Each structure stands twice: as C-alpha cells, then as structure tokens.
Amino acid sequence: MNEPASWAGIGPGDRGTPAADWARWLAERAPDPEFTVPDGCRRLVVVAPHPDDEILGVGITASRFAAAGVDVTVVAVTDGDASHPDSPTLTPQRLAELRVEESRRACTLLGLPEPVRLGLPDGRVREHRARLTDALVGAVGDPGHDTLVLTTWRGDGHPDHEASGRAAADACAATGARLVEYPVWTWHWAPPGDPRVPWGRRRRVVLTDVELAAKRAAVAEFVTQVAPLSALPGDEAILPDWIVDRLVTREETVFW
C-alpha cells in the first residue's frame, strides 16, 4: 500500500477522511448487495501491488473463496522495497525481504497460499504493464471464463494500484476472466459519496467477529508498515492506527 512521495492532492500531514466519517455514511445509506462466491467460479487471482494490499483490501474475501474450494492465486506485483525511501536503518533489499516474509505469514493466517512474486519495481509498475499483463494471463490460464481476477481499482489514486488494475483488465479481456476491483487508497482521498468512485458497483463482504479478529491479526504481521522501523526520521510507520482503522472494518468492499 506504499504511499507515493509526491501524490497530487495528498500533502504533508494530510490524514484524509476519518474512519468515523466512512462508518457513518455507510450506515446511513441503503445496504449494498453482499458479494459471495459466484456459482461456477473455480479460480480466483488476487492482484496485490504491494505486500499487504491483498490483506488490507480483500483478505477475508479471498479467504472465503479458498474455504469454498476455489483455487486461489495471490500475485504480488512488487516486493514493497520503496515504502521507506529515506530509511537510515534498512536497505531497500532488506526491507523487501522483510515485507515478503510478512505477507507470507499474513496469508497463512487467513488460509491463503504463499503469493507468487513478480518483483516489479516498486513505484514503477506502469512502466512494466505489458509484463504484468502477461503474468496475469498466465495466472488465469485457459479457459478463463470460470475465473475472477480481484485487483486494486483502476481509479484508486496510487500509480501502482491503478497500473495493476489496468493490467488486470487487459488480462481479463484476453482470457475471458471476470474483473472485480477493490479500493485501498480511495478511503484516504475520497469524501463519502464522491462521484468519482463507482459506488453503484459496490458489493460488500460482511465480516464475522472471528473473521474481523483474523484480519486484524494478519494486518499485525506487517510490522514494517504498522510500526516505526526506528525512532529516526525516515523510519515512520506507513500504516499508523488511523489508517488501519479505515481499512480494517466490519465490511470489505469490491466493485463488481
């Protein structure tokens, strides 16, 4: 979920839309339909631009598919080595190693397989869209009509998230798989009801108490993101509590 260093509309100290505002808005609107495992679905490909997107966005959704007997593949597009570009304590290579292990442990907690690692450059996924598309076509297989590709939304605001979504859309067009998208950074920059967001396509996955606790435990595995690497400048937490509160809630969201 790396935050880009220079992202239009996001300035220093910008805390985005509070979790309480989202909770209030969602509670006041008519409930969206629930998203369930579609009949005939035999394969799910989850696209994670960075290690943790698969858990933060759709960890429980993916785990339900796995529990239903669907063949789940998690594709890790990058290893997340650019999350702390100014860190005085960790090299990008060591950070990537830690983040890969965190993702592996988090997926295991939710009954998901170890992600397939593509190792594309963190922050530069759009430069490698063709390579990512080819990899996703391979993950879908042939025929693709019984497959869903669950990817970050093409309008999510983060360049890697959007490029991953576009590559997934290309792969679906090539294979006949069905594209399903999920927001991550949208919860930061968008206000409730923002017309740029396809709320009419929203479907929800309502978590049980057990699932919510499991998701929280999985997110806690991303120590390099939820806690400071050290007390030094450049090692600040990427996912402080007020961001996690927006992403770990009673519902997961997909655009179907």
N, C-alpha and C positions, 0 to 999 in steps of 0.2 A: 504493500500500500504506500510505498515511498512518496513523500510529498515533494514535488518538484521545487527546486530552489527559486525559480522565477516563474511564477504562475500568475497569469493575468487575473486580477480580481481577488487574489489572496495576498494580503500584506503581512508584515511582521506583527505578531500579536493578535492576528485575526482568529478568533475562536469559533467562527462560523455559527450556524444555527444550533441553539441549545437542544439537548436531547428532550427536555421537557416540552419544548415547542412542538417537536415532531410527535411526541406521545399524545399531546392534547389534540392536535389536528387529526391524527389518525383515529382517535377515539370519537371525534365529533362527526366524521364523515361516514357514509354508508359502508359497511364492511365489504372489502373486495373479495372476490371468489378465492377459495383456497386452491393451492397448487398441489396436485397429487401426482403420483407416478402414472403416466398415461398407459392405457391398455396397449399392449404390443411393443412397448419400449424394452429393448434388450441391451442397449448400451448407452452410457452417459459419459460424455467427455467434458470435464470441468477445466476451464482455462483460467490460470492464476498468473497474472502479470508479474507479481512478486510473491515470495513466500509469506503467507498469511492471508492473502486475498481469498483463497479457497475456503478458509475457515471463517474469517470475518464476514464474508458475503453470504455464503451458502453452505456452511459446514454441516448443518443439520439437514438441509435439503438433500445434499449429496449422500449423507449417511442413511437417510430413509430409502433412497434408491438402492444403495448397497444392501440394506437389510431386506429389501423386496426381491433380491436375487438378480438385480440389474448389474451388468458388467461395467464397473466404474473405472475410468482412467482419469487421473489428475495430471494435467500438463502444466509444469512450472516453466513459464516463459523465460524469466531471468532468475538469478540467484540472489537478487536484492543487495548487491555489494555497494550500491550508491546511496544507501539510506543515511549514512553519516559521512558525507564527503570531507568534513573538516575534523574528523576524529583524531585526537592526538595519541590514542591508545590502541586502535585496531587498524590494521591494513585492510583494504578492500577484499583481499583474498581471504584473510582470516574471518572477516565479517560474513562473507559469503558462506564459508564453511559452517559457521555457527547458525546462520539462518536456514541453511539446508537441513541441518540436524533438527532445528526447532520445528520446521514444517513436517519432517518425518514423524517426530513424536506426536505432534498435534493430530496428524491424520490417523495415526494408530489409535489414539484415544477415541476417535469418532468412527472407528471401523472402516477407514478408507485406506486404499493401497498407497504404498510409497509413490510420490509423484515422479513422473517422467521428466527429467531435467533437460531443457534445451540450451541453457546457458547463454541466451542472447544478452547483448549489452544493456544493463540497467539504465533506463532513461533514453534509450535509442531504439526502442522496438520498432518504431515506424520505418526506420532505415532497413529493417530486415523483414518487412511484411510478407514478401514472397516466400522466404524460407519458413516463416511461421505458418503460413497457409499450407505449404506442402506438408509440414509436420502434422498439422491438424487433419488434413485429408488422410494421411496415413493412420492417424489415431481413430478416425471414424471408420475406415475400411469400406468395403464394397459388398453388398449394397448398404447405403446409409439411411434408407427410409425408416429403419427401426431404431434410429439413434437420435438423441438430443445432444446438442452442444451448448453448454451453460458457460457463458463468458461475461466478462465485465461489459457494461453498457457502452455503446459507441459514443454516447454523449456525456460520459462520466466526468470529463473535465481534466483528467490526468492523461498526458500524452501516451504513456504505455498502456493504460487501460483502454483508451479509445482505439489505439492501433491493434491491440489484441482482439477487441470486438470486431473490428473491420476484417481482420484476417479470418476470424471465426465465421463471419458472414460469407466471406469468399469460399471458405471450405464447405459450408453448408450448400451454397449454390452449386458447387462442383460435385457434391456427393448425394444430394437429396436429403441430408440430415435436417433436423428442425433446430432453428436458432432460438435460444432463450437467453435473456440478458439479466444481469444483476447490477445494481448500483452500489458504489462504495463511497467515492469522494462526493457524489451528489448530495449526500446527507450533510456535508460540510458547507458547500457554497450555495445550495438552493434554499429558498424560503419555502415553507409549506404551501402547496398549491401552485408552485412555479409552473407556468405554462410551457416552459421548455422541456419539462420532464413528462414522459408518456404515462401519466397516472391512469389513463383509461386502459392501459395494458397491464396494470399492476395485478399480480396474484400474490397471495400471502401463504406462508407456511407458519402455522401457529405452534410454537414450541411448548412441550410439556415442561413441568418443573424439572424432571430428570434431564431432559434434553438441554434446557437452559443451563443447568449446572454443568453438564458435559461440555457445552460450548465455552463457558467461562473457563473451565479447566484447560481446554485446548488452547484458548487465546493466551492463557497464562504461560504456556510453553514458549511463547515468543519473547523471551527475556530481553533480547537485544532491542526490542521495539517498545515494550511496555514499561521498561525501567531505564534509567540513565546507564550508559556504559561506564561512566565515572562521574566525578564531581567537576570535571574540567569542561570549559566551553568547547562545543562541538560534539559532546557526548550526551546531549539531552535526549530524553525519551521522545520517540516519534509518535507513540500512541499513549499519551497520558490518559488519566481516568476519564476526562471529559470528552475525549474522542471515543474511547472504548464504550462509554455509556450510550453513544449514538448508534453504535454498530452491534452491540450485544444486547438485544432486546427480546421481547416475547415473540416477535414475528421476524421472519426473513422475507425479503421482497425479491420477486423476479418480474421481468417484463415479458409476457407471453404472447 
